[in-house]
Amino acid sequence: MADVRSIIAIGQSGQLGLNGHLPWEGKRGRPFVEDVERFFDITRGHVLIAGPKTIGAVPDFARGDRTLVVIRSGDDPQEVLGRFPDRTVYIGGGPKVWDVYAKYIRHWDINRMPYDGPADRWFDPAWLLAGGTAKR
Ligand SMILES: NC(=O)c1ccc[n+]([C@@H]2O[C@H](COP(=O)([O-])OP(=O)(O)OC[C@H]3O[C@@H](n4cnc5c(N)ncnc54)[C@H](OP(=O)(O)O)[C@@H]3O)[C@@H](O)[C@H]2O)c1
């Protein structure tokens, strides 16, 4: 089975996306620049699985040195993940994808950005515990 992970950046209130981009797109401050660099460093050589908009936004420079996989709502998550035994697979979003794949994610890497403005895509903290069944 793949080692399934996720690396994401959220705003102070869980903002994930706005108008098809990162909500803080274009901000030049160090945390924003470092976050993007870190994302491409950490995912290099691995598999990145995401919805069509997220994969479509991967820049050309990052397309040659990782395996990019577009997933659609009709795909079977177990079949998709089963294609990559012995690989590290990053689940890249968007929210509908995390709704379904969160229960397979063993390692979350969440960078909380200095941004608290508008968004139209949001992080759901319930993803972190998806698949757990014990009662408190
Ligand atoms: N901050 C971050 O770390 C981060 C990371 C990723 C994305 N984003 C942001 O999020 C936005 C893009 O995400 P998005 O949600 O709009 O589009 P998306 O990346 O295309 O992902 C959502 C689409 O994935 C498809 N999908 C694949 N498997 C699915 C499943 N099992 N169940 C349901 N749908 C599934 C669906 O399309 P079909 O029904 O057509 O198959 C769905 O509409 C952008 O604003 C982007 O910047 C932010």
PDBQT file of the ligand as one rigid body, heavy atoms in Angstrom, charges set to zero:
ROOT
HETATM    1  N1  LIG A 201      -4.192  25.679   0.093  1.00  0.00    +0.000 N 
HETATM    2  C1  LIG A 201      -3.887  24.479  -0.417  1.00  0.00    +0.000 C 
HETATM    3  O1  LIG A 201      -3.030  23.768   0.100  1.00  0.00    +0.000 OA
HETATM    4  C2  LIG A 201      -4.646  24.007  -1.625  1.00  0.00    +0.000 A 
HETATM    5  C3  LIG A 201      -4.427  22.715  -2.148  1.00  0.00    +0.000 A 
HETATM    6  C4  LIG A 201      -5.166  22.303  -3.237  1.00  0.00    +0.000 A 
HETATM    7  C5  LIG A 201      -6.079  23.161  -3.821  1.00  0.00    +0.000 A 
HETATM    8  N2  LIG A 201      -6.256  24.399  -3.301  1.00  0.00    +0.000 N 
HETATM    9  C6  LIG A 201      -7.233  25.336  -3.882  1.00  0.00    +0.000 C 
HETATM   10  O2  LIG A 201      -8.466  24.666  -4.086  1.00  0.00    +0.000 OA
HETATM   11  C7  LIG A 201      -9.051  25.116  -5.316  1.00  0.00    +0.000 C 
HETATM   12  C8  LIG A 201      -9.125  23.948  -6.305  1.00  0.00    +0.000 C 
HETATM   13  O3  LIG A 201      -9.866  22.909  -5.759  1.00  0.00    +0.000 OA
HETATM   14  P1  LIG A 201     -11.340  22.554  -6.290  1.00  0.00    +0.000 P 
HETATM   15  O4  LIG A 201     -12.026  21.775  -5.220  1.00  0.00    +0.000 OA
HETATM   16  O5  LIG A 201     -12.006  23.787  -6.771  1.00  0.00    +0.000 OA
HETATM   17  O6  LIG A 201     -11.083  21.675  -7.601  1.00  0.00    +0.000 OA
HETATM   18  P2  LIG A 201     -10.288  20.322  -7.919  1.00  0.00    +0.000 P 
HETATM   19  O7  LIG A 201      -8.851  20.438  -7.596  1.00  0.00    +0.000 OA
HETATM   20  O8  LIG A 201     -10.615  20.020  -9.341  1.00  0.00    +0.000 OA
HETATM   21  O9  LIG A 201     -10.900  19.196  -6.959  1.00  0.00    +0.000 OA
HETATM   22  C9  LIG A 201     -12.287  18.949  -6.887  1.00  0.00    +0.000 C 
HETATM   23  C10 LIG A 201     -12.734  17.999  -7.998  1.00  0.00    +0.000 C 
HETATM   24  O10 LIG A 201     -12.101  16.758  -7.870  1.00  0.00    +0.000 OA
HETATM   25  C11 LIG A 201     -12.895  15.762  -8.502  1.00  0.00    +0.000 C 
HETATM   26  N3  LIG A 201     -12.894  14.553  -7.682  1.00  0.00    +0.000 N 
HETATM   27  C12 LIG A 201     -11.954  13.596  -7.763  1.00  0.00    +0.000 A 
HETATM   28  N4  LIG A 201     -12.210  12.584  -6.929  1.00  0.00    +0.000 NA
HETATM   29  C13 LIG A 201     -13.354  12.892  -6.302  1.00  0.00    +0.000 A 
HETATM   30  C14 LIG A 201     -14.144  12.204  -5.349  1.00  0.00    +0.000 A 
HETATM   31  N5  LIG A 201     -13.803  10.986  -4.904  1.00  0.00    +0.000 N 
HETATM   32  N6  LIG A 201     -15.275  12.812  -4.897  1.00  0.00    +0.000 NA
HETATM   33  C15 LIG A 201     -15.624  14.022  -5.365  1.00  0.00    +0.000 A 
HETATM   34  N7  LIG A 201     -14.912  14.715  -6.300  1.00  0.00    +0.000 NA
HETATM   35  C16 LIG A 201     -13.786  14.143  -6.749  1.00  0.00    +0.000 A 
HETATM   36  C17 LIG A 201     -14.286  16.381  -8.724  1.00  0.00    +0.000 C 
HETATM   37  O11 LIG A 201     -14.398  16.674 -10.115  1.00  0.00    +0.000 OA
HETATM   38  P3  LIG A 201     -15.335  15.778 -11.087  1.00  0.00    +0.000 P 
HETATM   39  O12 LIG A 201     -16.656  15.581 -10.378  1.00  0.00    +0.000 OA
HETATM   40  O13 LIG A 201     -15.418  16.622 -12.308  1.00  0.00    +0.000 OA
HETATM   41  O14 LIG A 201     -14.613  14.484 -11.311  1.00  0.00    +0.000 OA
HETATM   42  C18 LIG A 201     -14.210  17.659  -7.922  1.00  0.00    +0.000 C 
HETATM   43  O15 LIG A 201     -14.983  18.702  -8.447  1.00  0.00    +0.000 OA
HETATM   44  C19 LIG A 201      -8.166  26.233  -5.820  1.00  0.00    +0.000 C 
HETATM   45  O16 LIG A 201      -8.608  27.468  -5.314  1.00  0.00    +0.000 OA
HETATM   46  C20 LIG A 201      -6.819  25.845  -5.245  1.00  0.00    +0.000 C 
HETATM   47  O17 LIG A 201      -5.932  26.953  -5.159  1.00  0.00    +0.000 OA
HETATM   48  C21 LIG A 201      -5.562  24.831  -2.227  1.00  0.00    +0.000 A 
ENDROOT
TORSDOF 0
